[in-house]
Amino acid sequence: KRANNNQMFDLDQDLSDNHGIEVTCVNNPDMFDKHIDVHTMVTSNVSTSFAHLFYPKPIKNTVNAVARIHPRTELAFGRAIVSLSEQCGTNRGGVVFDGTSDVFIKGGGVFSNSCINASGNVHVDVNDGGIDYVSTLTTNGGPTLDPAPEQNPMIMPRQIIGVPNCGTNAPIDIHGGGDITPGNYSSIKLTNGSLKLEPGLYCVSGNVSIQGGEIMGDGVTIYLTKDGNKDTSLIITGTTTAHLNAPTDSNLVGGAKVGILVFMADGNEGDVNLLGNSGSSFTGAVYAPDGTIDVGGTTGVNPTYNTQLIGKYVKVHGTSQIDINYDTFPPSTVDPRLDMME
């Protein structure tokens, strides 16, 4: 249609004559590569004023362009647990499993841009997915990982995700229970009582500290910015009953993100600790590209994680069964984009 609008009616699918359109589709999930290239070459006669005095033949001009279309993709290419850091070490990068727990990961699998470390008697079972690492695999004690981890030469690229729009309202502090609405907060703290988050986006420039009581929120995205130069964190301890669910298409409000429960701003190297007691549940992606994610539990403290965990450093630990169910909630997606390659 665009070609016709520009009076180009004879474009075909053959570029050998420097006049046509060629479309190439690439779908290689092992290379984290999925795109469509549209290669266009247009050759036309140029109207001249003086050139024909010196060159009697027609003068042609050829224009060449390649547009690359990246379609909508799942966040972290559909992996359930991801370390984006290429460094290995505590709070620096890698995926760690330790303790004596049975970790069941349903869907998605595990991917580390650096290392995977497993210690103790932890048992990791991945259903419908693999366990991949780029640099090293270290085991201490008697851990078992099923399927067997495989070394992958490809680095998972960091995807471009739109930053939530927090608006300009002055942030406020919340200390204690009650009902709160979406907006800007300088901190959120709870040690007892009940705190309910109405659906929407919660931008927090300080820490979220939930160390007891009950916190509930359906259709919420918690966005952790930085406090000036200070990193900020979200900590939910094992003495808390927590029921937090990311938005779906049906209950999306304001600037919240479908499928994303916790969104940590770029450059924020804080912590996201989701523990909670045995009656707790978390649904949605935890996206902390420069931060540390810590999940797990002990006997009698076994929350349900219907989550995707994407961080710089991800630790799963405990002494009880830990279920990470990636395939039970609508995944968050990355918007399509268009690049000009030539």
N, C-alpha and C positions, 0 to 999 in steps of 0.2 A: 504493500500500500504506500509506504513512504517513497519507494522508488518511483511508483507511478505519479505521485504528487510532484516529483522533481523531473518529470518527463523522461524517465528511464524505463522504457517499456520492454526492452529486449534482454534483460538480465536472465541468464540461465544458471545451471549448476556446474558449469565448466569454466575453470579459471585459466585454462591453457591459452586462451586468446586475450587474457588480461581484462576480461569483461564478464563478470558473473558473481554469484554468491555461493559459498561453500559452507555448510554447517557441519561441525564435528562435535560429537557427544563423548565425554569422558566420564566414566564411573568406576573409580578404583578406590574402594574404601580402605584397602590396606595401605594406600599412599595418602589417605585423608584428602582425596582429590575427587571432586565431582563438579563438572562445569560444562558449559556449552560455548564453543567458539563460533562466532559468525564472522567469516572472512569475506570481505567485499572488495572487489576491484572494478573500477569504472573507468572506461576509456572513451574519450569524446574528442571530436574535432574542435580546435580552438579557432575562434574568429580573430584575425589579425588585421592590423592597419598598415604596417610597413614590412613585416617579415616576408610577405609574398613577393616583394621586389627582389629579394635575395635568394628565396627558397620557394620554388614554384609548386612543390608538392604539398598536400594537406599536412598540417601540423596537429599532432595528437597529444593529448595530456592524459596520463593515467594516475588515478588516485587509489591508494591501497590502505585499508583499515581492518583491524581485527578487534571485535568487541567480545569480551568474555563475560558470560552470565553465570553467576554462582547462585544456584537455586536455594530455596529454603532448606536448611539442614537442622538436625537435632543438635542441641547444645552438647559440646564435647563429643560430637559424632556418635552419640548414643551409648557412651560408656557410663557405667554406674559409679565407679570410683576412679578419679583421675588426679595425678600430680602433674602440674604443668611445669614445675621447676626442672632445670637440667642439672642442678646441683643435688648432692645427696647428703643428708644429715638432719639431725633433730632441728625442727623449725626452719630448715633450709630447703628441704625437698625430699621427695620420695613417698612411698606408701609403706606403712608399718602395720603389721598384724602381730599382736602379742597377747600373752595371758594363757588361759586354759579354756577359752570359749570356743563354741562351734559357730562359725560365721557362715551364714547362708546368703548368697548373693543371687537374686533371681532376676536375670536379664542384664544385658549391658556389658558385664565383665569389668576387668581392672586394667588400667593402663598407667604406667609411670614413665615420664620423660627422663627419669634418672634411674633410681634403684627401687627394689622391693626388698624389705627386711621382714622376716618372720621368725619369731622366737617363742620359747615355751612349748606348751603342748597345744597350741591353737590349731584348729582345723578349719580350713577355708574351702568352701564348696561353691563353685560358680555354676549355675544352671543357665544354659543358653548364653554363653559368652566365654571369653578366654582370660588369661592372666598374662599380661605383656609388660616388659620393661625394656629400657634402652641400654642402660649401662651395666648394673650388677644385680645379682640375686644373692642374698645372704640369709642363711638359716642357722639358728642356734637352738639347741634342745631337740625336741621331737615334733616340730610342726609338720603338718601335711597340707598340701595345696593341690586342689583338684579342679580343673585339669592342670597338668604340669605347666609351670610358667615357661614362656618362650621369649627369647630376646628378639627385639624388633629394631631394625636399623632406622626407622622413621621417627622423627620428632613430631608429636601432635602440635599443630600450630595453635596459637592463641587466637580465638575468634573475636570478631568485632561485635560488641553488644551495646545497644543504645543505653546511655546513662539515664536513669530515671529523672524526671523533672520534679524537683522538690518545691518549686515556687519560692516566694520571698517572705513568707510569714516568719516572724520571730520564733525561735525554738523555745519550748517550755520543758520543765522538769516534771517527771511523774515518779513519786515515791509512795508506793502503797497500791491498794486495790481500787476497783471501780471499773467503769466503762470509759474507754477512750476512743477517739475518732482519728482518722488519718490526718497526717500533718507533719510538722517539724518538731523534733524533740531533742533537747540537749542531753537527756539521760532518761532511762526507764529502769526503776528498781522495785523489786518485790521480795519480801521475806515471809509474808503470811497474807492470808486473805485471798481474794480472787480478783484477777485482772482480765478484762475482756477487751479484745481489739476488734473494733468494727471493720468490715471489709475495706481494703484500700492500701495505699502506700504510706509507710512509716519511715521517714527520713530521720536518722539519729546521728547527731554529731558527737555524741559521747558514748558511754558504755551502756549496754543492756545487761543488767545483772538480776537474774531470777533465782533466788536461793531458798525457796520454800513457797508454800501456798499453791495456787493454781493459776495458770495462764492459759487463755483460750483465744483462738483467732481463726476464723474461716475466711478464706479469700484474701489473705494478707501477704504483702511483700515487705520485708524489713531491710532497709537500705542503710548500710553502715558507712558513713563518710569519715573523714579524719577530723580530729579536734585540733585545728591548727596544724602543727607538726607532729602531734601525738596520734599514735595508732589507737583505734577503738575496737572493742570486742563485744561479743554476745556470749554470755555464760549462763547456761541453765543446768543447775546441779541435780544430783540424784534424789534430793529431798523434795523435788517439785513434781507436781502433776501438770503435764503440758500437753495441750492438743492444739497444734498449729498446722494450718493447711494453706498451701499456696493457691492463688486464684486459678480458676478454670475459665473457659470461654463464657460459661453461664453466669459466673458471679464476679466478673472482672469490673473493678471500680477505679476510676481516676487513672493515676499513673502507675498502678501496680503492674506486675509482669506475670503473664500467664505461665504457670509452672514453676516460678521462682519464689521460694520461701525466704531465703536470705541472700542478699546481694551485697558484697563487700566492694567498696570503690577501689579502682586501680591505685596501687601505691599504699594501700592500707595493709599493714603487716600484723594486724591483730589476730585474735583467736575467735573461733566459733566452736563452742563446746556444747553439744546437745546430749545431755544425759537423761535426766528425768527418771521418774520411778516406773514401776512395772505397768502402771495404768496410762503411761504417756504414749503419744504418737506424733510423728512428724511426717508431713507429706509435702513434697516439692523439692526442687533443686536448691542446694547450698553452693553458691558461686562465690568463692573467695580466692581469686587468682594469685594474690600476693600474700595470703594469710594461711593460718594453720587451722585445720579442722580436726576435732577430737570427738569421736562417738564411741559408745560402748556401755557396759553395765556390769554389775556384779549380781550374785545370786539374789533373786527377789527384786532386782532393779534391771528390768529388761524392756525398755521402750521399743515400740515398733517404728522402723524407719522405712517409709515409703518414699525414698529419697534418691537423689543423685548428688554425689559429693565431689566437688571440683575445687581444688586448692593448690597452694604451693607445696604444702606438707599435709598428708592425711594419715591420721592414726586411728585404727580400730582396735579396741582392747577390751578385756573384761574376763569374767569367770563364769559367764552364763551364755546361753544361746543368744545370738545377735542376728536378726533378720534384716536384710537390706533389700527391699523390693522395688527395683527400678521399673519393672513392667506393670505396676499397678496404678500409675497416675499418668495423666496426659503430659508428655515430655515438653520441656521448654524448647523453643526453636530459635534459630538465628535467621534474621531477615535476609531475603535475597539481595544481591548487589550486582552492580555492573561496573566492569573495569575496561578501560581502553588499553589494549596491549600494543597496538601499533597506530 
